[in-house]
Amino acid sequence: MRNYLIIWFLMAMLLSAKTIRADFPIGKGRTALIGTYNYFYSNKYFDDNGKIVNYLTRDNYQAHSIGLNVAHGIGRNVDVMLSVPISIINKTESGNKTNNYGLADINLGFSFHFPSSDYQRYFTIKVNGIIPAYSNQDSTKPFIGYASKGAAVALNYSFNPFTNGFVIVEAAYIRFFDNQEGPSQYRGSLSLGKTINQNTILSFNFNHQISVTTGTRNFNTNLAINKYFSGGTLSVGLSKRITRTITPAVTAFYTLYGKNLGLGVGANFTFIMRLP
């Protein structure tokens, strides 16, 4: 059961973030429903030289995301995952407040796991399709995202280097297609986890991201449309199983460094229900 707790916690990290994260197989015929709430706040940004710049007084960018996610094991080592998020964006610039809300990028993907003979190590390949459920026609409102179809592929290696702990190393590539300028994004992450007791897991994750484009490289306080940036984020998470099938989790994150990137701080709350 301890291994299943690790599975559900990592699935939550996968489905609630805007990247592909690592996880162990769910198990053939098993299903998990995952509800998430993510809060992001920024009133500073990193300029092209990596220097922190404050927004004007009281200016800020806030994003709320509510997600419903379903993960199902269609084979012993093959999983399918669907994520449907709703975003609420609030932006204050030069004293003017604007907002936008609606369905965001729907994600549908598959994970293919290749375990070692003792099932203590996994090599995983993930493919993911991105379908925007919105458009960016009203330029007076903050944008929800790129409004572009995309695809992602990720490779990760999961192993247990110490008692009751795990390490995950991952590399991912994401490409958005509808605009010639992309962007193309490259992400690398390192995750460390430790079971404090039979029901509780403490986890740390460091994520570095690079986004490149053939278009404009200017920073925009409408953070969702920036295509040229780089930066690193550190997150700390805690999950606790309260019943055999229910596990809540909380994660806090902070942007450590970057270029042309909003300095973000926030938290993610996750509720995982494993169907019998």
C-alpha positions as CSV (number, residue, x, y, z in Angstrom):
1,M,0.0,0.0,0.0
2,R,2.9,2.3,0.6
3,N,3.9,2.0,-3.0
4,Y,0.4,2.9,-4.1
5,L,0.6,6.1,-2.0
6,I,3.7,7.0,-3.9
7,I,1.9,6.3,-7.2
8,W,-1.1,8.6,-6.4
9,F,1.1,11.4,-5.1
10,L,3.2,11.4,-8.3
11,M,0.1,11.2,-10.5
12,A,-1.1,14.3,-8.8
13,M,2.1,16.1,-9.5
14,L,1.8,15.0,-13.1
15,L,-1.7,16.0,-13.8
16,S,-1.8,19.3,-11.9
17,A,1.3,20.9,-13.3
18,K,1.9,22.4,-16.8
19,T,4.4,19.7,-17.6
20,I,4.8,16.0,-17.8
21,R,6.0,14.5,-14.5
22,A,7.1,11.1,-13.6
23,D,5.1,8.3,-12.0
24,F,5.0,4.5,-11.5
25,P,2.4,2.4,-13.2
26,I,-1.2,2.6,-11.9
27,G,-2.0,-1.1,-12.5
28,K,-4.2,-2.8,-15.0
29,G,-7.9,-2.1,-14.5
30,R,-7.2,0.5,-11.7
31,T,-8.6,4.0,-11.9
32,A,-7.9,7.2,-10.0
33,L,-9.9,10.5,-10.0
34,I,-7.8,13.5,-9.1
35,G,-9.1,16.9,-8.3
36,T,-6.7,19.8,-8.1
37,Y,-6.6,23.5,-7.3
38,N,-3.5,25.6,-8.2
39,Y,-2.8,29.2,-7.2
40,F,-0.1,31.3,-8.8
41,Y,0.9,34.9,-7.8
42,S,3.4,37.2,-9.3
43,N,4.3,40.9,-8.8
44,K,7.9,40.7,-9.9
45,Y,9.7,39.3,-12.9
46,F,13.2,38.4,-14.1
47,D,14.4,40.6,-17.0
48,D,16.6,39.5,-19.9
49,N,19.6,39.7,-17.7
50,G,18.1,37.7,-14.9
51,K,17.6,40.7,-12.6
52,I,14.4,40.9,-10.5
53,V,12.2,43.8,-11.5
54,N,9.2,44.9,-9.5
55,Y,5.9,45.6,-11.2
56,L,4.4,49.0,-10.6
57,T,2.8,49.5,-7.2
58,R,-0.1,47.2,-6.7
59,D,0.2,45.6,-10.1
60,N,0.2,41.8,-10.1
61,Y,-0.8,38.7,-12.0
62,Q,-2.9,36.0,-10.4
63,A,-4.0,32.6,-11.8
64,H,-6.3,30.1,-10.3
65,S,-6.7,26.6,-11.9
66,I,-9.2,23.9,-11.0
67,G,-8.6,20.6,-12.6
68,L,-10.5,17.3,-13.0
69,N,-8.2,14.4,-13.9
70,V,-8.7,10.8,-14.7
71,A,-6.0,8.1,-14.9
72,H,-6.6,4.5,-15.8
73,G,-4.3,1.5,-16.2
74,I,-5.2,-0.1,-19.6
75,G,-2.4,-2.6,-19.1
76,R,0.0,-3.7,-16.4
77,N,2.5,-1.1,-17.6
78,V,0.4,1.1,-19.8
79,D,-1.7,4.0,-18.5
80,V,-4.0,6.6,-20.1
81,M,-4.6,10.0,-18.6
82,L,-7.0,12.8,-19.2
83,S,-6.8,16.3,-17.7
84,V,-9.6,19.0,-18.0
85,P,-8.6,22.3,-16.3
86,I,-10.5,25.5,-15.8
87,S,-8.4,28.7,-15.4
88,I,-9.3,32.1,-13.8
89,I,-6.8,34.9,-14.6
90,N,-6.8,38.2,-12.8
91,K,-4.3,40.9,-13.9
92,T,-3.7,44.4,-12.6
93,E,-1.5,46.7,-14.8
94,S,-1.1,50.4,-14.3
95,G,-4.0,50.3,-11.9
96,N,-6.4,48.7,-14.5
97,K,-7.9,45.4,-13.5
98,T,-8.9,42.8,-16.1
99,N,-9.8,39.1,-15.9
100,N,-10.6,36.1,-17.9
101,Y,-11.8,32.6,-17.3
102,G,-12.7,29.4,-19.0
103,L,-11.6,25.9,-20.0
104,A,-7.8,25.8,-20.6
105,D,-5.6,23.3,-22.3
106,I,-7.1,19.8,-22.3
107,N,-4.4,17.1,-22.1
108,L,-4.7,13.4,-23.2
109,G,-1.8,11.1,-23.0
110,F,-0.3,7.6,-22.5
111,S,2.5,6.3,-20.3
112,F,4.5,3.3,-21.2
113,H,6.5,1.8,-18.3
114,F,9.4,-0.6,-18.5
115,P,10.2,-2.1,-15.1
116,S,13.4,-3.8,-13.9
117,S,13.2,-7.5,-13.1
118,D,12.7,-6.7,-9.4
119,Y,10.2,-3.8,-10.0
120,Q,12.4,-1.4,-8.1
121,R,13.3,0.7,-11.1
122,Y,11.2,2.0,-14.0
123,F,12.0,3.6,-17.3
124,T,9.0,5.5,-18.6
125,I,8.0,7.0,-22.0
126,K,5.1,9.5,-22.1
127,V,3.3,11.0,-25.0
128,N,0.7,13.8,-24.5
129,G,-1.6,15.7,-26.8
130,I,-2.6,19.3,-26.0
131,I,-5.9,20.7,-27.2
132,P,-6.9,24.3,-26.3
133,A,-10.5,24.8,-25.3
134,Y,-10.4,28.6,-25.7
135,S,-9.3,31.3,-28.1
136,N,-7.4,34.6,-27.7
137,Q,-9.6,36.8,-29.7
138,D,-10.3,39.5,-27.0
139,S,-6.9,41.3,-26.5
140,T,-8.4,43.4,-23.7
141,K,-8.4,40.4,-21.4
142,P,-5.4,38.4,-20.1
143,F,-4.9,35.2,-22.1
144,I,-5.4,31.8,-20.7
145,G,-2.6,30.2,-22.8
146,Y,-1.2,30.0,-26.3
147,A,-4.5,28.8,-27.8
148,S,-2.5,26.4,-29.9
149,K,-2.6,22.6,-30.3
150,G,0.6,20.9,-29.1
151,A,2.3,17.7,-28.2
152,A,4.8,16.6,-25.6
153,V,7.1,13.6,-25.1
154,A,9.0,12.8,-21.9
155,L,11.5,10.2,-20.7
156,N,12.1,9.5,-17.1
157,Y,13.9,7.1,-14.8
158,S,12.5,6.2,-11.4
159,F,14.4,4.3,-8.8
160,N,14.7,3.7,-5.0
161,P,18.2,4.7,-3.9
162,F,17.5,4.5,-0.2
163,T,15.0,2.9,2.2
164,N,11.4,4.2,1.8
165,G,12.5,6.8,-0.7
166,F,12.5,7.4,-4.4
167,V,14.3,9.6,-7.0
168,I,13.0,10.5,-10.5
169,V,15.0,12.1,-13.2
170,E,13.1,13.4,-16.3
171,A,13.6,15.2,-19.6
172,A,10.6,16.5,-21.6
173,Y,10.0,18.3,-24.9
174,I,6.9,20.3,-25.7
175,R,6.0,21.8,-29.1
176,F,3.0,24.0,-30.0
177,F,2.0,23.8,-33.7
178,D,-0.6,26.3,-34.7
179,N,1.8,29.3,-34.9
180,Q,5.0,29.0,-36.9
181,E,6.9,30.7,-34.1
182,G,6.0,27.9,-31.7
183,P,7.2,27.9,-29.0
184,S,9.3,24.8,-28.4
185,Q,10.0,24.1,-24.7
186,Y,12.6,21.9,-23.0
187,R,12.2,20.8,-19.4
188,G,14.3,18.8,-17.0
189,S,13.4,17.9,-13.5
190,L,14.7,16.0,-10.4
191,S,12.3,14.7,-7.8
192,L,13.1,13.3,-4.4
193,G,10.6,11.6,-2.1
194,K,10.7,10.1,1.4
195,T,8.0,8.2,3.3
196,I,7.9,9.7,6.8
197,N,5.6,7.0,8.0
198,Q,3.3,4.4,6.4
199,N,0.8,7.1,5.3
200,T,2.8,10.2,4.7
201,I,5.2,11.3,2.0
202,L,7.5,14.3,1.8
203,S,8.6,15.3,-1.7
204,F,11.0,17.8,-3.2
205,N,11.1,18.8,-6.9
206,F,13.4,21.0,-8.9
207,N,12.3,21.9,-12.4
208,H,14.3,23.8,-15.1
209,Q,12.6,25.1,-18.3
210,I,13.7,26.7,-21.5
211,S,11.2,28.1,-24.0
212,V,12.4,29.3,-27.4
213,T,10.6,30.9,-30.3
214,T,11.3,32.5,-33.8
215,G,8.9,35.3,-32.9
216,T,9.1,38.2,-30.4
217,R,11.4,37.8,-27.4
218,N,10.0,40.8,-25.4
219,F,8.7,40.1,-22.0
220,N,4.9,40.6,-21.5
221,T,3.2,41.0,-18.2
222,N,0.4,38.9,-19.7
223,L,2.4,35.9,-18.5
224,A,0.5,33.2,-20.3
225,I,1.7,34.3,-23.8
226,N,5.5,34.6,-23.1
227,K,7.3,32.3,-25.5
228,Y,10.9,33.2,-24.9
229,F,12.2,32.6,-21.4
230,S,14.0,30.3,-19.0
231,G,14.0,29.6,-15.3
232,G,14.0,27.2,-12.4
233,T,11.3,26.4,-9.8
234,L,11.6,24.5,-6.5
235,S,8.5,22.8,-5.0
236,V,8.0,21.0,-1.7
237,G,5.0,18.7,-1.3
238,L,3.4,16.6,1.5
239,S,0.7,13.9,1.0
240,K,-1.1,11.9,3.6
241,R,-3.4,8.9,3.0
242,I,-6.5,9.2,5.2
243,T,-8.2,6.0,4.0
244,R,-7.4,3.1,1.7
245,T,-8.6,5.0,-1.3
246,I,-8.3,8.7,-0.4
247,T,-5.2,10.8,-0.3
248,P,-5.0,14.6,-0.1
249,A,-1.7,16.5,-0.9
250,V,-0.4,20.0,-0.8
251,T,2.6,21.5,-2.7
252,A,4.2,24.9,-2.4
253,F,6.5,26.3,-5.1
254,Y,8.8,29.3,-5.7
255,T,10.7,30.5,-8.8
256,L,14.3,30.6,-7.9
257,Y,15.8,32.3,-11.0
258,G,15.0,33.1,-14.6
259,K,15.1,35.3,-17.7
260,N,12.1,37.0,-19.2
261,L,10.0,35.1,-16.7
262,G,7.5,36.1,-14.0
263,L,8.7,35.4,-10.5
264,G,5.9,33.1,-9.3
265,V,5.0,31.8,-5.9
266,G,2.0,29.7,-5.0
267,A,0.5,26.4,-3.9
268,N,-1.3,23.4,-5.2
269,F,-3.9,21.3,-3.4
270,T,-4.8,17.9,-4.6
271,F,-7.5,15.3,-3.7
272,I,-6.9,11.8,-5.0
273,M,-9.5,9.1,-4.9
274,R,-8.5,5.6,-6.0
275,L,-11.5,3.6,-7.3
276,P,-11.6,0.0,-5.9
